[in-house]
Amino acid sequence: MPPSHYLIAGCDEVGRGCLAGPVVAAAVILPKTQLLPKDSKQLTAKQRLTLDAIIREEAIDWAIGLASVQEIAQYNISEATYLAMHRAVAQLHLAPALLLVDGKYFRAHPTIKHQCVVRGDEQVSAIAAASILAKVYRDKYMQELAQEIPGYDWEHNKGYPTLAHRAAINKLGLSIHHRKSYRRALAQLCLEL
């Protein structure tokens, strides 16, 4: 680990497995003493909202980055995820000396060293915080899209391939917010209804 005076940013993403909407990443630099619960998937929506407000208030720095449906189609989901993470890091006001990234893989940042941490959202507070910020941001984003284009149940499924979402695709077809680059997977999922 780096010396304690280094700023360390945790980085995580949400939305890789969705059929619709962007992939969203967050980068968070926490105070050294800040401890958080497990990753966003282990919390209720209400707990995530409460922690989101606390993190935004108490973090030394935080930022959000997105990669659009069009960018997912252009680059593929892995590269779009790295793009969203790099955008989140670029939005930080302070440059960290090290990025701790959830998972096994990351496209190296041009100026900041990184370390991948498998299940990092369960082990590293800054990654857990990034997971929460990204999840809350993306959930709100998908709720807004649900108002814009109703019928896909995005206010509940957030773009994930639930039975209701797949049934809506069969009935309504694909929207402009669906990942058409996932066409083969979409077709297979909808056939399995």
N, C-alpha and C positions, 0 to 999 in steps of 0.2 A: 504494500500500500504506500501511497505517496506521503510525504510529510504532512502533518496536520494543518499547516498554514495554507495548503493548496485548497482551492475551491474545487469541489467535486460535484458534478451534475449527474443526476439520475435521469435516464431516458427510457421511455416505453411508448408503445403504440396500442391502439385499439382499432378494430374494424377489418382486420385482414380476412376473416372468414365470412364477411357479409356479402350479400348479393347486390346491395345497393348502397350508395353513399360513399363518401371519401374515406380514406384511411387517415386517422388522426394520431399525432404524436405529441408528447409533452416532454419538456426538459425542466428539471427542478433542482435548484441549489438550496439545501436546507441548512439551518443553523446546526452546529455540531451536536447539540444536545437534543435535537428534535427526534422523537421516536413516533412512529406511526404503526397502526395495525397492518394486517396482511394486505395483499393486493386487492384491487377494485372488484374482482370477480367474487370475492368472499364477503362482500359487504352488501347491505340492502341499498336501494336507491336513496333512501332518506339518510343513511349513514354516509354515503358518498357525497351527497349535497352538503352535509354539515362539515365534513372533512375538506371538501373543495374550498369552502369559504375560509377555513382555518389555514389551509396551505397557502392560498393566495395572500392572506394577511401576514403570515409569519415567515414565509420563505424568504431567503435572501434575494432570490430571483427565480422567475419561472416564465415559461413561454409555451405557446402552442404552435404546431405546424401541421399543415394538411397537404395531402396529395389527392387530386380530383379523380373522378371516375375516368375522365379522358386521359389523365396521366397514368392511371393504372392500366388502361388499354394500351397506351403507347409504350410503356416501359416494362410492364408485368408487376405483379403485386409485391414481390420482394424489393425491386428497385424503387417502386413508389413508396414503400414503407421507409426505406433509407432516405429518400427525398424528403418525406414528411419529418423524419427525425432531424435531418440536417437543417431544415427550415426552422424547426423549434429551437435548435441550438443557436442558429443565426439571429433569432429574435431576443436572445438573452442580452441583458444590458452589461453583464459581467462575463468575461471569458473564463470558463473553467479551465483548470489544468488537466483534468481527467474527466472523461465520460464513462459512467457505468451504465451499460446497456443491457436491458433484459433480453435473454435468449442466447443463442449460439453464434449468430452471424450479424455482422454489421459492415457496411462499406465505410472504410476509414475516412475520418474527417481530415481535411487538408492541413489543419493546424493544431488539432487537439487530439491527444492520445486517448485511446479507449480501451476498455476491458469489458468483454461480454461475460454476463453472469447468468448461468442457467437457473431458472426459477428466481431470478433476481428480485421480482416483485414480492417475493416471500422472505427475502433475506436482507434487502437493502432499503432503508427508509426512503431515500431519495427516489429510488425506482418505484417503490410503492406509491409515493406521492405523485409521480409522473403518471402512473397508471390511473390514479383517481382523477386527476385533472383531465387527462385525455378522454376517459370514459364519460365523465360528466359533460364535457364539451360536445362530444359526438352524440350523446343521447339527446341533448338539447337541439343540436343541429337536425337530427332525424325527426324529432317532434315537430320542428318548424317545417320540414319537408312534408310531413304527414298532413299539415294544414294546407300546404300548397297543392299537393297531389294526394287526395284522400283515396282510400280503398285498399291500400296495401298493408294496413295495420302497423305502419312504422312507429306509431306512437307507443306501441307495445313491443314489437320485435326488433326495432332499431335497424332493420335491414338484414338481420340474420335469417337463415333459411328455415323458419318455422313452418309448420303445416299451413297456418293461415296465410302466411306470406306466399308460399308456393301456390296455394289455391287461388290467391288473388292474381298471381302472374298468369295462371292458366285462364282465368276469366277475363282479365283486363289487358294482358300482354305486358311487354316491358315498357317502363317509363324512361325518360331521359336520364334519370338518376340510377338506373340499373347498370351493372357492370357487364356490358355486352361482350367484353372479352372473356367473360365466364359463360358464354353461350352454351358450350357443351355441357358444363356442369349444371347450368340452369335447366337445360332440356332433360338431362338425366333425373334431376331432383323432382321436376314437375311430372315426369312419367311415373315416378315411384309413388305418387299420391294414392 
